[in-house]
């Protein structure tokens, strides 16, 4: 149990009272004795922090100074300068450069992050830890449909556990790819409502806006929904790669000319219907993508009652995930994903591989339903829906028309009679 300042170690207090040496000892000696009395204190970003019941509680100079006055048998013997000098030396002894961790702290409550001014402040995930919780059936069934492959589903659970932690041991972003209305947004909403997150912004905006980038500093999850139309050029690929691996972010606070490097713990969670086309060529970028292909988890689109039922179970979900993956998530995910550019490009558009086997002139002679049946034979179990197939044809420059009462797709440069 951690002893609060108001009930400090009695042995130390008795020693000081008996010796009556506060006015006789040097500030450094007093500071060293305070260090022994307060083993759970750390000085970080100009703030004294005490570990207490899983939280990091700020302790003011005034409170410590008052404690020093209280244990002194003769308050007149302690000058303000002596107190200031002692506290200054005490801060040096307990100073840390990394954000403090609480060994054995209560899950979801041991978070301390700097804001854009560099001052430390406390936040907690929007969760309550429930020991020995079971994984809710509604979420289990949803995940089994959304990510049917067990090994991939394990990776999603491991990544959710990773989001609970303030380290960046896993240098990967999570990308969910799948058709519209399969359930990707439900998982993103669960993360946004549970984890300290930044959501609802467009990547193109945050890529250019320095103020928005500062807003990512105190977040654990940076969520971008529907990045299908994003064109990943070399510059954007570099930035995403750097943000995924960076443990600090260089920012300039308002009204300041000096740039500061502040701790950055944001992990990127992105979703798309099809992977954005990438001009990025370095393997290091693709190696930082945890790619999860999502299947249909709903019939006829998401049901609000079903979605709300999942969100209502967030405490049980993350408690189960924490208990089951806190010791294994690093090994399950690995530091790198080992995804190659070839694998990424193959996943961008399964229709492309199919169309490469067909001459453009052939398409205008094939009725759409027959064309889709041919595609099904090519894609097998990984085939997309007929609606999505038509949508992707249009994105590739084909346009629909009618011929003999049937829908036919034409290439733009092929004339239609």
C-alpha positions in Angstrom: 0.0 0.0 0.0 1.3 3.5 -0.9 1.6 5.9 2.0 0.1 9.3 1.2 1.8 12.5 2.1 -0.6 13.2 5.0 0.5 10.0 6.8 4.2 9.9 6.0 6.5 7.2 7.2 6.4 7.4 11.0 9.9 6.1 11.4 11.3 9.0 9.3 9.1 11.5 11.1 10.1 10.3 14.5 13.8 10.4 13.6 13.6 14.0 12.5 11.6 15.0 15.6 14.0 13.3 18.0 17.2 14.7 16.4 15.7 18.2 15.9 18.1 18.7 13.1 16.0 20.2 10.3 17.7 23.6 10.9 21.1 22.0 11.2 21.3 19.7 8.2 22.2 20.8 4.6 19.4 21.0 2.0 21.0 18.1 0.1 20.9 15.8 3.2 17.3 16.8 3.8 16.5 16.0 0.2 18.1 12.6 0.4 16.1 11.8 3.5 12.9 12.9 1.7 13.8 10.6 -1.1 13.8 7.7 1.3 10.5 8.9 2.8 8.8 9.2 -0.5 10.0 6.2 -2.6 6.9 6.4 -4.9 7.4 9.9 -6.1 8.8 11.0 -9.5 9.5 14.4 -11.0 8.3 14.6 -14.6 7.7 17.7 -16.8 7.9 20.1 -13.9 5.5 18.2 -11.7 6.0 16.0 -8.7 3.9 12.8 -9.1 3.0 10.3 -6.5 1.9 6.7 -7.4 -1.3 6.1 -5.4 -3.8 3.2 -6.0 -3.0 2.9 -9.6 -3.1 6.6 -10.3 -0.5 9.3 -10.6 -1.4 12.1 -8.2 0.3 15.5 -8.5 1.9 16.9 -5.3 2.5 20.6 -5.1 5.6 22.3 -3.7 3.4 24.0 -1.2 2.1 20.6 0.2 5.6 19.2 0.6 6.8 22.5 2.1 3.9 22.3 4.6 4.8 18.8 5.5 8.4 19.9 6.2 7.1 22.6 8.5 4.8 20.2 10.3 7.5 17.8 11.3 9.8 20.5 12.4 9.9 21.2 16.2 10.7 24.8 15.5 9.1 26.3 12.4 10.9 29.5 12.8 14.2 27.7 12.1 13.1 26.8 8.6 13.5 29.6 6.0 11.7 29.8 2.7 15.0 29.6 0.9 16.0 26.5 2.7 12.7 24.8 1.8 13.1 25.9 -1.9 16.7 24.6 -2.0 15.7 21.3 -0.5 12.8 20.8 -2.9 15.0 21.7 -5.8 17.5 19.1 -4.9 14.7 16.6 -4.1 13.3 17.0 -7.6 16.8 16.3 -9.1 16.9 13.0 -7.2 13.5 11.8 -8.3 13.6 13.3 -11.9 12.7 11.0 -14.7 12.9 11.6 -18.5 10.3 9.0 -19.5 6.6 9.0 -18.7 6.3 7.1 -15.4 4.8 3.6 -15.4 3.1 2.2 -12.4 4.2 -1.4 -11.6 1.1 -3.4 -10.8 -1.2 -0.4 -11.4 -4.9 -0.9 -11.9 -5.5 -1.5 -15.7 -6.8 1.5 -17.6 -5.9 3.9 -14.8 -2.1 4.3 -15.1 -2.0 6.8 -17.8 -0.1 10.1 -17.8 0.5 12.1 -20.9 1.8 15.6 -21.7 -0.5 18.1 -23.3 0.6 20.5 -26.0 2.3 22.7 -23.5 4.4 19.9 -22.2 2.8 19.8 -18.8 1.8 16.4 -17.4 -1.8 15.6 -16.9 -3.8 12.5 -16.1 -6.2 10.7 -18.3 -7.9 7.3 -18.2 -9.4 5.2 -20.9 -13.2 5.4 -20.9 -13.3 2.0 -19.3 -13.8 0.2 -16.0 -11.7 -2.9 -15.4 -13.7 -6.0 -14.6 -11.5 -8.8 -13.4 -12.2 -12.3 -14.8 -14.7 -10.9 -17.3 -16.0 -13.2 -20.1 -15.9 -12.2 -23.7 -19.6 -11.1 -24.5 -21.3 -13.5 -26.9 -22.6 -10.7 -29.1 -19.0 -9.4 -29.7 -17.6 -12.9 -30.1 -20.1 -13.7 -32.8 -19.6 -10.4 -34.5 -15.8 -10.9 -34.6 -16.1 -14.4 -35.9 -18.1 -13.1 -38.9 -16.1 -9.9 -39.4 -12.7 -11.8 -39.3 -13.4 -15.5 -40.0 -9.8 -16.5 -40.0 -8.8 -17.3 -36.4 -5.2 -16.2 -36.7 -6.2 -12.8 -38.1 -8.8 -12.5 -35.4 -6.2 -13.1 -32.8 -4.2 -10.2 -34.3 -7.1 -7.9 -33.9 -7.5 -8.8 -30.3 -3.8 -8.4 -29.7 -3.9 -5.0 -31.4 -6.8 -3.9 -29.2 -4.7 -4.9 -26.2 -1.8 -2.9 -27.6 -4.0 0.2 -27.7 -4.5 0.0 -24.0 -0.8 0.4 -23.3 1.3 3.6 -23.5 4.3 2.0 -25.1 5.0 1.8 -28.9 6.7 -1.6 -29.0 4.6 -2.7 -32.0 5.6 -0.5 -34.9 2.5 -1.2 -37.0 -0.7 0.5 -38.0 -3.9 -1.5 -38.2 -5.8 -1.3 -41.5 -9.2 -2.9 -41.9 -10.2 -3.6 -45.5 -13.6 -4.8 -46.7 -16.8 -3.9 -48.5 -19.2 -1.2 -47.3 -21.5 -2.1 -44.5 -19.6 -5.2 -43.4 -19.1 -3.9 -39.8 -15.7 -2.2 -39.9 -17.1 1.1 -38.5 -18.6 -0.8 -35.5 -15.1 -1.9 -34.4 -13.8 1.7 -35.0 -16.6 3.1 -32.9 -15.9 0.6 -30.1 -12.2 1.8 -30.1 -13.2 5.5 -30.2 -15.6 5.1 -27.2 -13.2 3.1 -25.1 -9.6 4.3 -25.9 -8.3 7.8 -25.7 -8.7 8.6 -29.3 -8.7 11.1 -32.1 -11.5 10.3 -34.6 -13.7 12.0 -37.2 -10.9 13.7 -39.1 -9.7 13.3 -42.6 -6.2 12.1 -43.1 -5.6 14.7 -45.8 -6.5 17.4 -43.3 -4.3 16.2 -40.4 -1.5 15.6 -42.9 -1.3 19.4 -43.6 -2.5 21.0 -40.4 0.2 21.3 -37.7 -2.4 22.2 -35.0 -4.3 19.0 -35.7 -1.0 17.1 -35.4 -0.5 18.5 -31.9 -3.9 17.2 -31.1 -2.6 13.7 -31.7 -0.1 14.0 -28.8 -2.3 12.9 -26.0 -4.1 10.1 -27.9 -3.5 6.4 -27.9 -5.5 5.7 -31.1 -5.7 7.9 -34.2 -8.7 6.7 -36.3 -9.3 7.4 -39.9 -12.4 5.9 -41.5 -12.7 5.2 -45.3 -9.4 6.0 -46.8 -10.2 4.2 -50.0 -9.7 7.3 -52.2 -6.4 8.3 -50.5 -3.4 8.4 -52.9 -0.4 7.4 -50.9 2.5 9.2 -52.4 6.1 9.0 -51.1 5.7 12.0 -48.8 2.6 10.7 -47.1 4.0 7.2 -46.9 7.0 8.5 -45.2 5.0 10.5 -42.7 2.7 7.5 -41.8 5.7 5.3 -41.4 7.5 7.9 -39.2 4.4 8.5 -37.1 3.9 4.7 -36.7 7.4 4.3 -35.2 7.9 7.6 -33.5 8.0 7.8 -29.7 8.2 11.6 -29.8 6.7 14.3 -31.9 8.3 17.7 -32.6 5.8 20.5 -32.0 5.9 24.2 -31.5 3.5 25.5 -28.9 1.5 28.6 -29.5 3.4 31.9 -29.0 6.7 30.0 -28.8 9.5 30.0 -31.3 11.3 26.9 -29.9 10.2 23.5 -31.0 9.8 20.7 -28.3 10.0 17.0 -28.6 7.2 15.5 -26.7 6.3 11.9 -26.1 3.9 10.5 -28.8 2.0 7.3 -28.2 -0.6 7.4 -31.0 -1.3 4.2 -33.0 -3.1 4.5 -36.3 -6.3 2.5 -37.0 -7.6 2.9 -40.6 -10.4 1.4 -42.6 -11.2 1.3 -46.3 -13.3 -0.5 -48.9 -10.2 -1.1 -51.0 -6.7 -0.3 -50.0 -5.5 3.1 -51.3 -3.2 2.9 -54.3 0.4 3.4 -53.1 3.2 4.9 -55.0 5.4 4.2 -52.0 8.2 1.8 -52.9 10.2 1.3 -49.7 9.5 -2.1 -48.0 9.7 -0.3 -44.6 6.3 1.2 -45.1 4.5 -2.0 -46.0 6.3 -3.8 -43.2 4.4 -1.5 -40.7 0.9 -2.5 -41.8 -1.2 -5.0 -39.9 -3.7 -5.8 -42.7 -7.0 -7.4 -41.7 -9.5 -8.4 -44.4 -13.1 -8.0 -43.1 -16.1 -10.1 -44.3 -19.8 -9.3 -43.9 -20.9 -9.4 -40.3 -24.4 -8.0 -40.9 -27.3 -9.1 -43.1 -28.7 -6.0 -44.8 -26.4 -3.6 -43.1 -25.7 -2.7 -39.5 -28.5 -2.9 -37.0 -28.4 0.0 -34.5 -29.6 -2.3 -31.7 -26.8 -4.8 -32.5 -24.2 -2.1 -32.6 -25.4 -0.5 -29.3 -25.3 -4.0 -27.7 -21.6 -4.3 -28.6 -20.8 -0.8 -27.4 -22.6 -1.4 -24.1 -20.2 -4.3 -23.4 -17.0 -2.3 -23.9 -15.9 -2.9 -20.3 -16.3 -6.6 -20.5 -14.6 -6.7 -24.0 -11.5 -4.8 -23.0 -11.2 -6.4 -19.6 -11.2 -9.8 -21.3 -8.8 -8.6 -23.9 -6.4 -7.2 -21.3 -6.5 -10.4 -19.2 -5.9 -12.7 -22.2 -3.4 -10.7 -24.2 -1.4 -8.5 -21.9 1.5 -11.0 -21.8 1.3 -12.2 -25.4 0.2 -9.3 -27.7 3.8 -8.4 -28.6 4.6 -12.0 -29.7 1.3 -12.3 -31.6 1.8 -9.1 -33.6 5.5 -9.0 -33.8 7.4 -5.7 -34.0 6.9 -5.7 -37.8 4.2 -7.3 -39.9 6.4 -8.7 -42.8 3.8 -7.5 -45.3 5.4 -7.0 -48.7 4.5 -4.5 -51.4 3.5 -7.3 -53.7 1.0 -8.6 -51.1 -0.3 -5.0 -50.5 -0.8 -4.4 -54.2 -2.5 -7.7 -54.6 -5.0 -6.7 -51.9 -5.6 -3.3 -53.4 -8.0 -4.6 -56.0 -8.8 -8.2 -56.7 -10.8 -7.1 -59.7 -7.5 -5.9 -61.4 -6.0 -9.4 -61.6 -9.3 -10.6 -63.2 -9.5 -7.8 -65.7 -5.9 -8.4 -66.8 -7.0 -11.7 -68.3 -9.7 -10.0 -70.3 -9.3 -7.8 -73.3 -11.2 -4.4 -73.0 -13.1 -5.2 -76.2 -14.3 -8.4 -74.7 -16.1 -6.7 -71.8 -18.6 -4.9 -74.0 -19.7 -8.2 -75.5 -20.3 -9.8 -72.1 -23.5 -9.2 -70.1 -22.8 -8.0 -66.6 -24.2 -11.0 -64.8 -22.1 -13.3 -66.9 -19.0 -11.2 -66.3 -19.6 -11.4 -62.6 -20.0 -15.2 -62.7 -16.7 -15.4 -64.5 -15.2 -13.2 -61.8 -16.6 -15.5 -59.1 -14.8 -18.4 -60.7 -11.6 -16.5 -60.7 -11.8 -15.1 -57.1 -13.3 -18.0 -55.3 -14.1 -17.6 -51.6 -12.4 -14.1 -51.6 -14.9 -12.7 -54.2 -16.6 -9.4 -53.5 -20.3 -8.7 -54.0 -21.9 -8.0 -57.3 -22.6 -4.4 -56.3 -19.0 -3.8 -55.2 -17.8 -5.4 -58.4 -19.8 -3.0 -60.5 -18.6 0.0 -58.4 -15.0 -1.0 -58.9 -15.5 -1.4 -62.7 -16.7 2.2 -62.7 -13.7 3.4 -60.7 -11.5 1.9 -63.3 -13.0 3.9 -66.1 -15.7 1.5 -67.3 -19.3 2.8 -67.7 -22.5 0.9 -67.8 -25.0 0.8 -70.6 -27.8 -1.3 -71.9 -27.6 -3.7 -74.8 -30.4 -6.0 -75.9 -32.1 -5.1 -72.6 -29.1 -6.2 -70.4 -26.5 -4.2 -68.5 -23.1 -4.1 -70.1 -20.0 -2.4 -69.0 -17.9 -0.4 -71.5 -14.4 1.0 -71.4 -14.4 4.9 -71.7 -12.5 4.9 -74.9 -14.8 2.3 -76.6 -17.7 3.9 -78.3 -21.2 2.9 -77.5 -23.7 2.7 -80.4 
